[in-house]
Amino acid sequence: MRVAARRLLADPDRLPDALVQARRASAEARRIIWAERPLDLDPEAGTRLNQLAREFHTDRSSIVRVALHRFLTGAGRFRHPVLREDARTDLSCRIRVYVNRSTLVRLDWLIGRNGDVLTSAAIRVAVRRLLDDPEALVADLATIGAARDLTPEDLGPRTNVHFDDDLRQQLDALAGQLDSDRAELMRLAARQLLANPRDLDQAVTEEIYRGGANRAKLLARNTRRQQTAAANQAPRTPAVRKAPSPQGNPFGKRHVFRFDVDTKRRLEELANEYGPRRISALLRVGIRRLIGSPHADVDLAQARRVAAQVRALPHDPVTLKLDSPTAARFRALAARHEASPRDLVAVAVHRFLAAPGHYRPTLIDEAAASGLDEKFKVSLCPSVRRDIERLADRQGSRLASALVRVAVRRLLDNPGDLAGDLKTVAPVHDLRPPPPTARIDVALDDELLAHLDALAERLGSDRQELVYLAAKRILRFHHNIENRMLDEMFRAQNNR
């Protein structure tokens, strides 16, 4: 941490911009999502609200947030207008708006002082007041319409750092110049150090060396490093290779293969029936059986099919709703590329997640779209669906379907290299994490290795996959293998 502080002080010119970026990133990470709220208006008020939004090049939610802010700062006599608004029966135009949660809390508290909490009626009263007097709306949209709540910054455990007087004074002076404090500067210094940890070992060593408590340990460590470097540079005598003994292990080098934990346990249980640590012999029996089997290709294909089914996650069903013109374009694009609706949606969502861009105004307009009469049954990977929902929840709840429609409309407007994406993106399934692997060493002679490699080349496989298949087959069909096990164990001189 002292190294980070000194590096921060060594480059004060870039510090103001870095501090502004850090504060902006912290505020962005702590934003609270909008609260989605249905708002019922009569057709005349709904038309006036839409016209006002188009006139000021904004959305209806920003205007409603300004209206609520004005209402809360100057409510006046509102009880009778709220009661009259609550009794209206011509509210046939429903829209969804997004407001601050704290604003709704304050509004509920204000309205609840006079009896029933008529929040929806109070929002309509605030909107009608703004529609009757939209004065200075541009300034309020810039300052209030885009504002969001911020939660207090949540910091983790405390870290104690010892500073000398000079370093502490420099940090305090810099904090005073930038209207900050020592803690914020140290958090910024830590982030910069983690982002660029150049020459850190030497710098930390010099920083530790400033104190006398660790000087002896550092000197001893430096001596050990020098001795190790000298030993590595010394010329090495080549190791003497012994000729294999005729009475020794006839299988030569042991080969390592990976199995899941359950398969290894079952192999050990079966091999222990013929003596301790006979798993290598058992696997050689399985390999010889697989090599001599005329149906090895069928067994390998079946094993691959089962493994793919085990690891493949089913797609989550999703219903895509589109209006009739868009649905016609969607069907035409699918027919032109001979693709299914699911494949087009998969490509559209993949492109959107790779580069979402500035999608919020389009998403809000899509959420308010009507006439979605055409339905398509499609599906998404669970991980892709989670990403879509996480992205949609930043703008409000229950917007995932609208976000998928935004992605589909982008694809329809710009298909691009759709044929290539249909080959690479659409067929991809999620895969569960591979099971934990356990190691088994198997001694194989050269003849058996040659047969195993020939089988692998013929089937388009490798040693690992074939040995795993042999282990699975020997676990399923291990009847009457006593003589084969005895013959295999007899090959080693030390087992006779």
Sequence and secondary structure as in RCSB ss.txt:
>XXXX:A:sequence
MRVAARRLLADPDRLPDALVQARRASAEARRIIWAERPLDLDPEAGTRLNQLAREFHTDRSSIVRVALHRFLTGA
GRFRHPVLREDARTDLSCRIRVYVNRSTLVRLDWLIGRNGDVLTSAAIRVAVRRLLDDPEALVADLATIGAARDL
TPEDLGPRTNVHFDDDLRQQLDALAGQLDSDRAELMRLAARQLLANPRDLDQAVTEEIYRGGANRAKLLARNTRR
QQTAAANQAPRTPAVRKAPSPQGNPFGKRHVFRFDVDTKRRLEELANEYGPRRISALLRVGIRRLIGSPHADVDL
AQARRVAAQVRALPHDPVTLKLDSPTAARFRALAARHEASPRDLVAVAVHRFLAAPGHYRPTLIDEAAASGLDEK
FKVSLCPSVRRDIERLADRQGSRLASALVRVAVRRLLDNPGDLAGDLKTVAPVHDLRPPPPTARIDVALDDELLA
HLDALAERLGSDRQELVYLAAKRILRFHHNIENRMLDEMFRAQNNR
>XXXX:A:secstr
 HHHHHHHHH  TTHHHHHHHHHHHHHHHTB   EEEEEEE HHHHHHHHHHHHHTTS HHHHHHHHHHHHHHS 
 S HHHHHHHHT     EEEEEEE HHHHHHHHHHHHTTSS  HHHHHHHHHHHHHH  TTHHHHIIIIIT   B
              HHHHHHHHHHHHHTT  HHHHHHHHHHHHHH  TTHHHHHHHHHHTSSTTHHHHHHHHHHH
HHHHHHHHS           TTS TT SEEEEEEEHHHHHHHHHHHGGGSTT HHHHHHHHHHHHHH TTHHHHH
HHHHHHHHHHHB   EEEEEEE HHHHHHHHHHHHHTT  HHHHHHHHHHHHHH   S HHHHHHHHT     EE
EEEEE HHHHHHHHHHHHTT TT HHHHHHHHHHHHHH   SHHHHHHHTTT   B     EEEEEEE  HHHHH
HHHHHHHHHT  HHHHHHHHHHHHHHS TT HHHHHHHHHTSGGG 
